Amino acid sequence: MRNRSSLASLAGFLAWSASAFATDIYVTGFDDYDTGTLSGQAAWFGPTGTWAVSGSTNSPFVPGSVIGPGVQPGVDPVGGKGKMVRLCTERFLDGRTKAWLDLLNSGKWAAASAGSNSVLETKVKLFIPSGQPVTCSFGIMISKSSYETAGGFLVSAQTGAVSLMNNGYAPANRTATGATVRLNAWNEFTYRCDVSNGEGKLLVNGAVVATQNTMLSGSVYASNLFATTDSSPGTSNAFGFFDDLSIAAVGTELESIERGFKGQRREMA
């Protein structure tokens, strides 16, 4: 009984601490968005509060669009309701498409990261259909500036293998984590990037799968919904689906508390 009571108390403290050391920047399920291109749709009022997308795609597709249930056969958000973002691959070899909100010039990152909240945390649910006709990957890319890639992760649309990005998104900048996720299923990813020192951590469906410590650091421009094309696509297209996006600034204390909580759970077992 004492162990259960202690565990409950610690769980409550952990929940309080997560709130105490985290500041939400933006949270959305995309349900209040208009269907159609994501470009120009507003996330918040004020400077640079609208989404931007980039990439050259085959007509009639656009790099990033908001769709509702049933638009793509067999693909619906969790629970079969609501909307999501569909990212289409580039039409050129080694091309990329992305969608992002400007965290730097909006002042959102500066305000949220004030004090000890130096970790940019991005959570997202990602669905990748199998049988894609283009060799490609989907994930989250963290931009240090408008032209510099710091880090992030990518999931292969052919195998489900998960890689980390480091100072770029080309194959030479990717490191396999050894983790693989199921295609044709929703998977939840949490990517933490410590902007102060370039350390990163990736969680897949709640479990830590990889860390890194050599990313570009010092600033952050955006956390991007991202796709990269690794083979010549011609007129073929591949798609990834993103839902339940959360961007926050968290403190390094949060990770220390999590480690302590896991250690105490082992002692109580």
C-alpha positions in Angstrom: 0.0 0.0 0.0 2.8 2.4 0.8 4.5 1.8 -2.5 1.2 2.5 -4.4 0.7 5.7 -2.4 4.3 6.8 -3.1 3.9 6.0 -6.7 0.7 8.0 -6.9 2.3 11.0 -5.2 5.2 10.9 -7.5 2.9 10.6 -10.6 1.1 13.7 -9.3 4.3 15.6 -8.8 5.4 14.6 -12.3 2.2 15.9 -13.8 2.6 19.2 -11.9 6.3 19.4 -12.9 5.6 18.8 -16.6 3.2 21.8 -16.5 5.6 23.9 -14.4 8.5 23.4 -16.8 6.6 23.6 -20.1 5.1 26.5 -22.1 2.8 25.7 -25.0 3.6 27.6 -28.2 0.9 26.1 -30.4 -1.4 23.1 -30.2 -3.8 22.0 -33.0 -5.8 19.0 -34.3 -6.4 21.0 -37.5 -10.2 20.5 -37.1 -10.8 24.3 -37.1 -8.9 24.7 -40.4 -10.4 25.1 -43.8 -9.9 22.3 -46.2 -7.4 23.0 -49.1 -3.9 24.4 -49.1 -2.4 24.9 -45.7 -0.4 27.9 -47.0 -1.7 31.2 -45.6 -4.1 29.7 -43.1 -3.9 31.4 -39.7 -2.6 29.7 -36.6 -2.5 32.8 -34.4 -3.0 36.6 -34.7 0.0 38.8 -34.9 3.3 38.7 -36.8 3.9 35.7 -39.0 1.0 33.8 -37.6 0.1 32.0 -40.8 1.4 28.7 -42.2 3.9 28.7 -45.1 4.6 25.7 -47.4 7.3 25.1 -49.9 8.1 22.5 -52.5 7.4 21.8 -56.2 4.8 19.1 -56.6 3.0 17.5 -59.5 -0.4 19.1 -60.3 -3.0 19.1 -59.0 -1.4 18.4 -55.6 0.1 21.1 -53.4 3.0 20.6 -50.8 0.7 20.7 -47.8 -3.1 20.6 -47.7 -5.8 20.2 -45.1 -8.2 17.3 -45.8 -11.1 15.7 -44.0 -11.9 12.0 -43.4 -12.3 9.8 -46.5 -10.4 12.0 -48.9 -7.6 9.4 -49.1 -9.1 5.8 -49.0 -8.2 4.0 -45.8 -6.7 7.0 -44.0 -8.5 8.8 -41.3 -7.4 10.6 -38.1 -7.5 8.7 -34.9 -11.2 7.9 -34.1 -12.2 8.5 -37.7 -13.2 12.1 -37.2 -11.8 15.5 -38.0 -9.2 16.9 -40.3 -5.4 16.4 -40.8 -2.6 17.7 -43.0 -1.5 15.7 -46.1 2.0 16.3 -47.2 2.9 15.5 -50.8 6.4 14.6 -52.0 8.5 16.8 -54.2 8.5 16.1 -58.0 12.3 16.3 -58.2 15.0 13.9 -57.0 16.4 14.9 -53.6 13.7 17.5 -53.3 11.7 18.4 -50.1 8.4 19.7 -49.1 7.6 21.3 -45.8 5.0 23.3 -43.8 5.9 25.6 -41.0 5.1 28.4 -38.6 7.7 31.2 -38.1 8.7 30.8 -34.4 11.6 33.2 -34.6 10.2 36.4 -36.1 6.8 36.0 -34.4 8.6 36.1 -31.0 6.8 32.9 -30.0 10.0 31.0 -29.3 11.7 33.9 -27.4 8.6 34.3 -25.1 8.1 30.6 -24.5 11.7 29.8 -23.9 12.4 32.6 -21.4 14.1 31.3 -18.3 15.2 27.7 -18.4 12.9 26.4 -21.1 15.6 25.8 -23.7 14.1 22.6 -25.2 11.9 22.8 -28.3 9.5 19.9 -28.0 7.4 18.9 -31.0 4.8 16.2 -30.7 2.9 14.9 -33.7 0.9 11.9 -34.9 2.1 10.5 -38.3 0.4 8.1 -40.7 2.4 6.7 -43.7 0.6 4.4 -46.1 2.5 1.4 -47.4 3.1 0.8 -51.1 4.3 4.3 -51.8 5.4 4.7 -55.5 8.3 7.1 -54.5 11.2 6.3 -52.3 10.8 9.0 -49.6 10.6 9.8 -45.9 8.3 11.9 -43.7 8.9 13.5 -40.3 9.8 16.7 -38.5 12.7 19.0 -39.4 14.0 21.6 -36.9 15.3 24.7 -38.7 18.0 26.8 -36.9 17.4 29.6 -39.4 15.5 30.1 -42.7 18.3 28.1 -44.5 20.0 25.9 -41.9 18.7 22.5 -40.8 19.5 21.6 -37.2 17.9 18.2 -36.6 14.8 16.2 -36.6 13.6 12.7 -37.6 12.5 10.9 -40.7 10.4 7.7 -41.2 11.0 5.7 -44.3 7.8 5.3 -46.4 9.1 2.0 -47.7 10.2 0.2 -44.5 9.0 2.3 -41.5 12.7 2.7 -40.3 13.2 5.8 -38.2 16.3 8.0 -38.6 17.6 11.1 -37.0 18.6 14.2 -39.0 21.8 16.1 -38.1 22.7 19.4 -39.7 20.8 18.5 -42.9 18.2 16.2 -44.4 20.2 14.4 -47.1 21.0 10.7 -46.7 24.5 11.6 -45.5 23.0 13.6 -42.7 20.8 10.7 -41.4 21.6 8.2 -38.6 19.5 5.1 -38.2 18.0 4.7 -34.8 17.3 1.0 -35.1 13.6 1.7 -34.4 10.9 0.8 -36.9 7.2 1.7 -36.9 4.2 0.1 -38.6 3.1 1.6 -41.8 -0.7 2.0 -42.4 -1.0 3.0 -38.7 -0.9 6.2 -36.7 2.3 6.5 -34.6 3.1 9.3 -32.1 6.5 11.0 -32.1 8.0 13.4 -29.6 11.2 15.2 -30.7 13.1 17.3 -28.2 15.8 19.7 -29.3 17.8 21.6 -26.7 18.5 24.9 -28.6 21.1 25.9 -26.0 23.5 23.0 -26.7 22.3 20.9 -29.7 21.2 17.9 -27.8 18.2 16.0 -29.1 15.9 13.1 -28.0 13.3 11.2 -29.9 10.4 9.2 -28.4 8.2 7.0 -30.5 4.9 5.9 -29.0 6.1 7.0 -25.6 9.5 5.2 -25.6 12.9 6.8 -26.0 14.5 5.4 -29.2 17.5 7.7 -29.7 19.5 10.7 -28.6 22.0 13.0 -30.3 24.3 15.8 -29.2 25.8 17.5 -32.3 23.0 19.5 -33.8 23.4 23.2 -34.7 22.4 25.2 -31.7 21.9 28.8 -30.6 18.5 29.6 -32.2 15.4 28.1 -33.7 13.4 29.3 -36.7 10.7 26.7 -37.1 9.6 23.1 -36.5 8.5 21.8 -39.9 6.2 19.1 -41.1 8.6 17.6 -43.6 9.0 15.2 -46.5 12.0 14.4 -48.6 12.2 12.6 -52.0 15.0 10.1 -52.4 14.4 8.7 -55.9 13.4 10.3 -59.1 9.6 10.5 -58.8 8.6 11.5 -62.3 4.8 11.9 -62.3 4.3 9.7 -59.2 3.4 11.1 -55.8 3.7 9.8 -52.3 1.8 11.1 -49.2 2.2 11.3 -45.4 -0.5 12.4 -43.0 0.0 14.6 -39.9 -2.3 15.2 -37.0 -2.4 16.4 -33.4 0.5 18.8 -33.6 1.9 20.3 -30.4 4.9 22.7 -30.2 6.2 23.7 -26.8 9.2 25.0 -24.9 10.2 22.7 -22.0 12.9 22.8 -19.4 15.7 20.4 -19.0 14.4 19.8 -15.5 11.5 17.9 -17.0 13.8 15.3 -18.4 15.6 14.9 -15.1 12.2 14.4 -13.3 11.2 11.8 -15.9 14.5 9.9 -15.3 13.9 10.0 -11.5 10.4 8.8 -11.9 11.4 5.8 -14.0 14.2 5.0 -11.5 11.8 5.0 -8.6 9.3 2.9 -10.5 12.0 0.2 -10.9 12.8 0.3 -7.2 9.1 -0.2 -6.3 8.7 -3.1 -8.8 
